């Protein structure tokens, strides 16, 4: 039985989910709310020793109370799974979960049960508005799974470079940052090249997934991890008419590990891979430039990351 305090947390959690998904023109955006909910589920899974298995168990619990499986058909073309947006809103959900868990620290399993029933209540209420529960459940799974993949990717890519490239090949943290940033820029360039070859009817990538959109994933992650926010990201960058100078050696050093990881997850969507690399770069930037004695001051490290992602993107895309 829920205590008064825990019942209040459940109520506040639902209110916060709605507020985080508010838009000026649409009111509560259901897709954004599902993204925040996906972040809550993912962060909850990270409280347990086997997060991936826990997340699957949560899916099973939700499926049982909903009385249905998730929709298994193809998602419509107009439903764009923008990974930058997904990362942004699921991270908000993760923060929300950490705050809520402070009152449930003595009973993580009870928190899972509360989330299961809250999710059931929300999804069923949408069905009364004409949105089938199986479709809402499918989107929730899509968002939560991507959230976990982005988090695991960011951590694993940073860890493997520190262990293998720094420990064995003598790389610095700055080299790791340049390689990860370059890997993100290269994937965006490759995405554009693939998109250019498609017929317009086959092209599903929205035009607004550009370099600035991708950079948001890197800068947001860096600030989230403690890098000072500010407008000095492009300080000292070369002018637009200068030849591109991508960190090819660093990119080549990162790619074998990145490709192996993305094959193992698996993560095949090039946009998802680009965001995962950008998120990892943001995290590496925090390792490099925060703390009492940072290896490189943020005012220098931030433009280095920006230069690597920009120069690599321009070298492989601009002019083709």
TARA-V256512 format. One line per field, one symbol per residue. ss: DSSP state (a for helix, b for strand, c for the rest). A space follows every 10 residues. Layout:
# TARA-V256512
ss = ???
This chain:
# TARA-V256512
ss = cccaaaaaaa aaaaaaaaaa cbbcccbbca aaaaaaaaaa aaaaaccccc aaaaaaaaaa aaaaaacccc cccccccccc ccaaaaaaaa aaaaaaaaaa accccccaaa aaaaaaaaaa aaaaaaaccc ccaaaaaaaa aaaaaaaaaa aaaaaaaaaa aaaaaaaaac ccaaaaaaaa aaaaaaaaaa aaaaaaaccc cccccccccc aaaaaaaaaa aaaacccccc cccccccccc cccccccaaa aaaaaaaaaa aaaaacccca aaaaaaaaaa aaaaaaaaac cccccccaaa aaaaaaaaaa aaaaaacccc
